[in-house]
Structure formats: structure tokens, C-alpha cells
Amino acid sequence: LRQTKREINKSEKKIKMLSEQKSELLLYFFENPTDYAPEKNIKLKEITKELEKREEIWLSFLEKAETLENSIKRN
């Protein structure tokens, strides 16, 4: 259970970092609507994809932690 909670914490930190990077890129596009920046657009797509993947991993760890906690409570 401890290891799972560590993984949850680790995942939350990674999600926060990716969210901040995504926000910075979105702000750039908002402030520079006429700037054609393909490298920033590619980076935004990569971050969005990685963020979705990390959120799925985070959810799976949450489910695992809940299962382990329920198992401990039963015993």
C-alpha cells in the first residue's frame, strides 16, 4: 500500500508539471494568435498525450490503493 501511495504521489507531481507546461503553451498561443509555431503545436500535442497517459496511470494507482485499503479493513 505504501508503494502504491508513493506512485500516486509521483504521478500527481508529473501531472502537475505537465499541466503547467500545457498551460504555458496555451497561454503562448492565446497571446500570439497569428504566430505560426509548428514546434510549439507539436509539443502541445505531445504534452496532451502524455498528460492523458499519466492521468490513466494515476487513476489505476488510486483504484489499486482503494482495493488494498479495503482488503486491509476486511482483515
C-alpha positions as CSV (number, residue, x, y, z in Angstrom):
1,L,0.0,0.0,0.0
2,R,2.9,2.4,0.8
3,Q,4.5,1.8,-2.5
4,T,1.2,2.4,-4.3
5,K,0.7,5.7,-2.4
6,R,4.2,6.7,-3.4
7,E,3.4,6.0,-7.0
8,I,0.2,8.1,-6.7
9,N,2.3,11.0,-5.3
10,K,4.8,10.6,-8.1
11,S,2.1,10.6,-10.7
12,E,0.4,13.7,-9.2
13,K,3.7,15.6,-9.4
14,K,4.2,14.6,-13.0
15,I,0.6,15.5,-13.9
16,K,1.1,18.9,-12.2
17,M,4.3,19.5,-14.2
18,L,2.8,18.5,-17.5
19,S,-0.3,20.6,-16.8
20,E,1.9,23.7,-16.1
21,Q,3.8,23.1,-19.4
22,K,0.5,22.7,-21.3
23,S,-0.9,25.9,-19.7
24,E,2.3,27.8,-20.7
25,L,1.9,26.7,-24.3
26,L,-1.8,27.5,-24.4
27,L,-1.1,31.0,-23.0
28,Y,1.6,31.5,-25.7
29,F,-1.0,30.6,-28.4
30,F,-3.6,32.8,-26.7
31,E,-1.2,35.8,-26.6
32,N,0.2,35.2,-30.1
33,P,-2.8,34.0,-32.2
34,T,-1.2,34.9,-35.5
35,D,2.2,33.3,-34.8
36,Y,2.6,30.1,-36.7
37,A,4.7,27.9,-34.3
38,P,4.6,24.3,-35.5
39,E,7.2,23.2,-33.0
40,K,5.1,24.6,-30.1
41,N,2.0,22.9,-31.6
42,I,3.8,19.6,-31.8
43,K,5.0,20.0,-28.2
44,L,1.4,20.8,-27.1
45,K,0.1,17.6,-28.7
46,E,2.9,15.5,-27.1
47,I,2.2,17.0,-23.7
48,T,-1.5,16.5,-24.0
49,K,-1.0,12.8,-25.0
50,E,1.5,12.3,-22.1
51,L,-0.9,14.0,-19.7
52,E,-3.7,11.7,-20.7
53,K,-1.5,8.7,-20.2
54,R,-0.3,9.9,-16.8
55,E,-3.8,10.5,-15.7
56,E,-4.8,6.9,-16.6
57,I,-1.8,5.6,-14.7
58,W,-2.7,7.8,-11.7
59,L,-6.3,6.5,-11.8
60,S,-5.1,2.9,-11.9
61,F,-3.0,3.5,-8.8
62,L,-5.9,5.1,-7.0
63,E,-8.0,2.1,-7.7
64,K,-5.3,-0.2,-6.6
65,A,-4.8,1.8,-3.3
66,E,-8.6,1.6,-2.7
67,T,-8.6,-2.1,-3.3
68,L,-5.7,-2.6,-0.9
69,E,-7.2,-0.4,1.8
70,N,-10.5,-2.3,1.5
71,S,-8.6,-5.6,1.8
72,I,-6.8,-4.4,4.9
73,K,-10.0,-3.3,6.5
74,R,-11.6,-6.7,6.0
75,N,-8.8,-8.5,7.7
